[in-house]
Amino acid sequence: MEARELRDLADSGINQAALYGIVAERDVSQFLDLWLILAPGFDKKYVWAVQALGSPYLGPSQKMAFLRACAEDFWSTLEKRA
């Protein structure tokens, strides 16, 4: 992947995070980690992500903590299958 493509991918992730109210640098960084590891659009692909990001009861940092925990569980499940 070229530098321009990576910047565009990161920019799209940053913009998507902002739609969910995720704007603090630490939270955006964590969102981008998931955006790059799980794939762009993970926020609409996985039920746990859709529910967390759409929750009116969770703040941005709480959303990211929940997403990290779910992603870790997801990866753990995949490792057990391998």
VOLUMMI-987329 format. One record per residue (C-alpha): residue in one letter; y, x, z; residue number from 1; chain. Coordinates in Angstrom, 2 decimals. Layout:
# residues N
residuo  v  u  w  num  cadena
A  Y  X  Z  NUM  A
...
This chain:
# residues 82
residuo  v  u  w  num  cadena
M  0.00  0.00  0.00  1  A
E  3.40  1.34  -0.93  2  A
A  6.29  1.56  1.50  3  A
R  8.16  -1.30  -0.19  4  A
E  5.14  -3.58  0.03  5  A
L  4.69  -2.76  3.70  6  A
R  8.37  -3.48  4.40  7  A
D  8.10  -6.81  2.59  8  A
L  4.98  -7.69  4.55  9  A
A  6.66  -6.78  7.83  10  A
D  9.79  -8.73  6.89  11  A
S  7.73  -11.82  6.14  12  A
G  5.97  -11.48  9.50  13  A
I  9.28  -11.08  11.32  14  A
N  10.66  -14.16  9.59  15  A
Q  7.53  -16.15  10.43  16  A
A  7.69  -15.07  14.07  17  A
A  11.31  -16.23  14.26  18  A
L  10.25  -19.71  13.13  19  A
Y  8.24  -19.92  16.37  20  A
G  11.15  -18.65  18.48  21  A
I  9.58  -15.20  18.76  22  A
V  12.53  -12.84  18.48  23  A
A  12.29  -10.32  21.34  24  A
E  11.32  -6.89  20.02  25  A
R  8.13  -6.64  22.10  26  A
D  6.96  -10.12  21.12  27  A
V  7.77  -9.58  17.44  28  A
S  5.89  -6.28  17.52  29  A
Q  2.83  -8.02  18.93  30  A
F  3.12  -10.82  16.36  31  A
L  3.27  -8.21  13.58  32  A
D  0.17  -6.50  14.97  33  A
L  -1.74  -9.76  14.59  34  A
W  -0.07  -10.45  11.22  35  A
L  -1.37  -7.15  9.88  36  A
I  -4.76  -7.11  11.61  37  A
L  -5.82  -10.75  11.16  38  A
A  -3.91  -11.23  7.89  39  A
P  -0.63  -12.82  6.98  40  A
G  -0.88  -16.52  7.63  41  A
F  -3.10  -16.11  10.70  42  A
D  -0.65  -18.45  12.42  43  A
K  -1.88  -21.31  10.25  44  A
K  -5.51  -20.23  9.80  45  A
Y  -6.82  -20.12  13.37  46  A
V  -6.75  -23.25  15.52  47  A
W  -5.93  -21.26  18.65  48  A
A  -2.91  -19.73  16.92  49  A
V  -1.68  -23.07  15.60  50  A
Q  -1.97  -24.64  19.05  51  A
A  -0.26  -21.79  20.89  52  A
L  2.58  -21.33  18.45  53  A
G  3.23  -25.06  18.25  54  A
S  3.18  -25.60  22.00  55  A
P  6.44  -26.92  23.45  56  A
Y  5.22  -25.82  26.89  57  A
L  4.93  -22.08  26.22  58  A
G  7.80  -19.66  25.88  59  A
P  7.70  -16.89  23.27  60  A
S  6.19  -14.25  25.58  61  A
Q  3.63  -16.75  26.88  62  A
K  2.69  -17.61  23.30  63  A
M  2.13  -13.94  22.53  64  A
A  0.07  -13.38  25.70  65  A
F  -2.13  -16.34  24.75  66  A
L  -2.47  -15.11  21.16  67  A
R  -3.44  -11.60  22.31  68  A
A  -6.08  -13.01  24.65  69  A
C  -7.50  -15.27  21.94  70  A
A  -7.51  -12.44  19.39  71  A
E  -9.36  -10.17  21.83  72  A
D  -11.93  -12.91  22.41  73  A
F  -12.20  -13.44  18.65  74  A
W  -12.83  -9.71  18.03  75  A
S  -15.33  -9.58  20.89  76  A
T  -17.26  -12.45  19.34  77  A
L  -17.30  -10.68  15.98  78  A
E  -18.57  -7.46  17.57  79  A
K  -21.43  -9.32  19.23  80  A
R  -22.49  -10.73  15.87  81  A
A  -22.53  -7.32  14.22  82  A
